Amino acid sequence: MKLLLIGSGGREHSLAWKLAKSEKVEKIFVAPGNGGTAIENKCENINITDIDELVKFAQKEIIDITIVGPEDPLTKGIVNEFKKEGLKIFGPAENGAQLEGSKSFSKEFMKKYGVKTAEYETFTNVDEALKYLETCPYPTVVKADGLAAGKGVAICANKEEAIEAVKSYMIDDIFNGAGQKIVIEEFLEGVEASILSITDGKTIIPFISGKDHKQIFDGGKGPNTGGMGVLAPNPYVTEDALREELDKITIKWKDGVCINVVLASGGYPGEFVKGYEISIDEKVKDKVFLAGAIAKDGILKTNGGRVLSVIGTGKNVEEARNEAYENIKYVTFKDAYCRTDIGIHK
């Protein structure tokens, strides 16, 4: 099989790495890819991001199936365009992708169909949003409506912080249009759980649960990021916490625990410098997935805020944590930063 994988992040590197292990896969084109996919077995980066051009490429190369990683092309209808041409593609159509692409859409969808969600108000006028902050309870949560690379959420302890968030989103436009419409949401305290799922339109199959660590600093402090690390399975998601049963189909999971620790550029999620050389020892190469990195003349260099993820696995959380942080010792670049408490839960 020949595959086309859309995206340029750590998610796409990990997908490419896993797909390449299949004997059925002959070639994986990654569009546009990154430094990790550039050196991965069976993979070739192609510098195409335009949806129409991707359709033409898939037709020309007789791609068996296209897999879409990022939310952006999904919300722009890449699945719809591929299906129009009879091309097989994995991902939600444009309407379904709006659940991720627009927070106000997803909130209205949940309200309409009785899915439990925090109370909220939606604003497109900055003066009305600021007026609402005078009477809303605190802490409160301010969210950019559109896609903001995981950074469009501010948990505001008081009115001053909320005003700053609203102005930065709607007036300063720090997310290039994604914050021109905002959601101000009730603050809910508790444990976050991420459970990705797949569906054929009839059956929903949830994957193993994950516990994301969003804030930049240890202890869950500082501004939100696209994610600084993950623990899977999430120790708080028990059988009693899940709803419904699977319909005859099961997914096989490896026993044990996995820890993902993000190694970021110093200064992220604020300003940071790109272009530092990345060194990865051969003994941990298969435990490292690149995101904000490029390969130039055979040399890996930093090219983003969240540069790469280092993985550790084990029979339990302690073993997985120890392996992940031991592996980090063999991955270096200037001003590298990571949280030291990934996988610690209280």
C-alpha positions in Angstrom: 0.0 0.0 0.0 1.0 3.6 -0.6 -0.3 6.1 2.1 -0.6 9.8 2.2 -0.2 11.3 5.7 -1.3 14.9 6.2 0.5 17.1 8.9 3.8 18.2 10.3 3.7 17.6 14.0 4.7 15.0 16.6 1.4 13.3 16.1 2.2 12.7 12.4 5.7 11.5 13.2 4.3 8.9 15.6 1.7 7.8 13.1 4.3 7.5 10.4 6.6 5.5 12.7 3.8 3.0 13.5 2.4 2.8 10.0 5.8 2.0 8.6 6.0 -1.1 10.8 3.2 -2.7 8.8 4.3 -5.2 6.2 1.4 -4.1 4.1 2.8 -0.5 3.8 5.3 0.1 1.0 5.5 3.9 1.0 4.3 6.8 3.1 4.2 10.3 1.7 4.0 12.9 4.5 2.6 16.4 3.6 4.4 18.5 4.5 6.1 16.4 7.3 8.9 17.4 9.6 12.5 16.5 10.5 11.3 13.3 12.1 9.3 12.0 9.1 12.1 13.0 6.8 14.3 10.3 8.3 11.7 7.7 9.1 11.7 4.4 7.3 9.5 4.2 4.2 8.7 7.9 4.5 9.1 10.8 2.1 8.1 14.4 2.8 6.3 16.4 0.1 6.0 20.1 0.3 2.2 20.3 -0.4 -0.4 21.9 1.8 -3.1 23.1 -0.6 -6.1 20.7 -0.6 -6.6 20.7 -4.4 -3.0 19.9 -4.9 -3.1 17.1 -2.4 -6.1 15.6 -4.3 -4.1 15.7 -7.5 -1.1 14.1 -5.8 -3.2 11.3 -4.4 -4.6 10.6 -7.9 -1.3 10.8 -9.6 0.5 8.4 -7.1 -2.6 6.1 -6.8 -2.6 6.5 -3.0 -4.5 3.7 -1.3 -5.6 5.8 1.7 -5.0 9.3 3.1 -4.8 9.9 6.8 -5.3 13.4 8.2 -3.7 14.4 11.5 -4.3 18.2 12.1 -7.6 19.8 12.7 -7.1 22.7 10.2 -7.4 20.8 6.9 -10.3 18.8 8.4 -12.3 22.0 9.2 -11.5 23.2 5.6 -13.2 20.1 4.1 -10.3 18.0 2.9 -12.3 14.8 3.5 -15.2 16.1 1.5 -12.9 17.0 -1.4 -11.2 13.6 -1.4 -14.5 11.8 -1.3 -15.8 13.8 -4.2 -13.0 12.2 -6.3 -13.6 8.7 -5.0 -10.4 8.8 -2.9 -10.3 6.9 0.4 -9.5 9.1 3.4 -9.6 8.7 7.2 -11.1 11.6 9.1 -14.3 13.5 9.8 -16.0 15.5 7.1 -16.2 19.3 7.3 -19.4 19.4 9.4 -18.1 16.9 12.0 -14.8 18.7 12.2 -16.5 21.8 13.4 -16.8 20.2 16.8 -13.1 20.8 17.1 -12.8 23.8 14.9 -15.3 26.0 16.7 -15.9 26.1 20.4 -19.2 27.9 20.1 -20.4 25.3 17.6 -19.5 22.4 19.9 -21.1 24.1 22.9 -24.3 24.7 21.0 -24.2 21.1 19.7 -23.8 19.8 23.3 -26.6 22.0 24.6 -29.0 20.9 21.7 -28.4 17.2 22.3 -28.3 17.2 26.1 -24.5 16.5 26.5 -23.4 17.8 29.9 -21.1 20.9 29.5 -20.2 24.0 31.5 -22.5 27.1 31.3 -21.2 29.6 28.8 -21.8 32.8 26.8 -20.6 33.6 23.3 -19.3 37.0 22.1 -18.3 38.7 18.9 -18.4 42.2 20.4 -15.5 43.1 22.7 -17.5 45.7 24.7 -20.3 43.2 25.4 -17.7 40.6 26.5 -16.0 43.1 28.8 -19.4 44.1 30.3 -20.2 40.4 31.0 -16.9 40.1 33.0 -18.3 42.6 35.5 -20.9 40.2 36.7 -19.7 36.6 35.9 -18.3 34.4 38.7 -14.6 33.8 39.1 -12.5 31.9 38.3 -13.8 31.9 34.7 -12.5 30.5 31.4 -12.0 32.6 28.3 -11.6 30.6 25.0 -10.9 31.6 21.5 -13.6 30.2 19.3 -11.3 28.9 16.5 -8.2 26.8 16.3 -5.2 28.3 18.2 -2.7 25.5 18.4 -3.9 24.4 21.8 -3.2 27.8 23.3 -6.5 29.6 23.0 -7.7 28.9 26.5 -7.1 31.2 29.5 -8.2 30.2 33.1 -8.7 33.6 34.7 -8.6 33.8 38.5 -10.1 37.3 38.6 -11.6 40.1 36.5 -8.3 41.7 35.7 -6.9 38.5 34.2 -10.1 37.9 32.2 -10.1 41.5 30.8 -6.5 40.9 29.7 -7.4 37.7 28.0 -10.4 39.1 26.2 -8.4 42.1 24.9 -5.5 40.0 23.7 -7.9 37.7 21.8 -10.3 40.2 20.4 -8.3 43.5 20.1 -4.7 42.4 19.8 -5.8 39.4 17.7 -2.9 37.2 19.0 -4.4 34.1 17.3 -4.8 35.7 13.8 -8.6 35.7 13.7 -9.3 32.6 15.8 -10.1 34.8 18.8 -12.4 37.3 17.1 -15.3 35.2 18.5 -14.9 34.0 22.0 -16.6 31.8 24.6 -16.6 32.7 28.2 -17.2 29.6 30.2 -18.0 28.5 33.7 -14.9 27.2 35.5 -15.2 23.5 36.5 -12.7 22.0 38.8 -11.7 18.4 38.4 -9.5 15.9 36.5 -9.2 16.3 32.8 -9.3 13.1 30.7 -8.7 12.8 26.9 -10.4 9.8 25.2 -9.9 9.8 21.4 -12.5 7.7 19.5 -13.2 6.4 16.1 -16.6 5.9 14.5 -18.1 4.5 11.3 -21.3 6.5 11.9 -22.9 3.7 13.8 -20.4 2.4 16.3 -18.1 4.5 18.5 -14.9 2.9 19.7 -13.0 4.8 22.4 -9.2 4.5 22.6 -7.3 4.1 25.8 -7.6 7.2 28.1 -4.9 9.8 28.5 -4.1 12.5 31.1 -2.8 15.6 29.5 -0.6 18.2 31.2 -1.4 21.5 29.5 0.3 24.2 31.6 3.9 25.1 30.9 5.3 24.8 34.5 5.4 22.0 37.0 2.3 21.6 39.2 0.0 22.7 36.5 1.0 26.4 36.7 1.6 29.0 34.0 -0.1 29.6 30.7 -1.7 26.9 28.6 0.3 25.2 25.8 -0.6 22.6 23.2 0.4 20.0 25.8 3.6 19.4 27.7 3.2 15.6 28.3 0.8 12.7 28.6 0.2 9.8 30.9 -1.8 6.8 29.5 -3.9 5.2 30.7 -5.4 8.0 32.8 -5.5 6.6 36.4 -8.7 8.5 37.1 -10.6 6.9 34.3 -12.0 3.7 35.7 -14.5 1.3 34.2 -17.2 3.0 36.2 -16.4 6.4 34.6 -16.9 5.1 31.0 -20.4 5.0 29.3 -21.9 2.3 27.1 -20.4 -0.9 25.6 -18.6 -1.6 22.4 -20.5 -3.3 19.6 -18.6 -6.6 19.0 -15.4 -4.8 18.0 -12.4 -4.6 20.3 -9.0 -2.9 20.0 -5.9 -4.6 21.3 -3.7 -2.5 23.6 -0.3 -3.3 25.0 -0.3 -3.9 28.7 1.4 -1.3 30.9 1.8 2.4 31.1 3.2 5.0 28.6 4.6 8.5 29.5 5.1 11.2 26.9 7.3 14.2 28.0 7.5 17.2 25.7 10.9 18.9 25.2 10.2 22.5 24.3 12.2 25.5 23.2 13.1 27.8 26.1 10.6 30.7 26.3 7.7 28.7 24.9 4.7 29.4 24.9 6.0 33.0 24.6 8.9 34.0 22.4 11.7 31.5 21.6 14.6 31.0 19.2 14.6 28.5 16.3 17.5 26.9 14.5 19.3 25.1 17.3 20.9 21.7 16.4 19.2 18.6 18.0 21.2 15.7 19.1 19.5 12.3 19.6 21.5 9.3 20.8 20.9 6.1 18.7 19.9 4.2 21.8 16.7 6.2 22.3 15.9 7.1 18.6 12.8 4.9 18.6 11.5 6.6 21.7 11.6 10.2 20.3 8.9 11.8 18.1 9.7 15.1 16.4 7.2 18.0 16.0 8.8 21.4 15.8 11.9 20.3 14.0 13.3 20.2 10.5 16.1 18.2 8.8 18.5 20.3 6.8 21.5 18.7 5.1 21.1 15.7 7.3 21.1 17.8 10.5 18.0 18.1 12.8 17.2 21.6 14.0 14.6 23.2 16.2 11.7 24.8 14.3 9.0 25.4 16.8 7.9 25.7 20.4 7.1 22.1 21.2 10.2 20.5 19.5 9.8 16.8 20.3 8.3 14.2 22.6 10.3 11.6 24.5 8.5 8.3 25.4 8.9 6.0 28.3 7.0 2.7 28.9 6.8 0.3 31.8 4.7 -2.1 33.9 3.6 0.8 36.0 3.7 4.6 36.2 7.0 4.7 38.1 8.8 2.5 35.6 7.4 4.5 32.6 8.4 7.9 34.3 11.9 6.7 35.1 12.4 5.5 31.5 11.1 8.7 30.0 13.2 11.0 32.1 16.2 8.7 31.6 15.7 8.9 27.8 15.6 12.7 28.0 19.2 12.7 29.1 20.2 11.4 25.6 18.3 14.2 23.7 19.8 17.7 23.7 19.5 21.1 22.1 20.2 24.6 23.4 17.7 26.0 25.9 15.7 22.8 26.0 12.9 22.8 28.6 10.5 20.2 30.0 8.2 19.7 32.9 9.5 17.4 35.6 6.2 16.2 36.9 4.6 14.4 33.9 2.7 11.3 35.2 2.5 12.5 38.8 -1.1 12.5 39.9 -2.5 13.4 43.3 
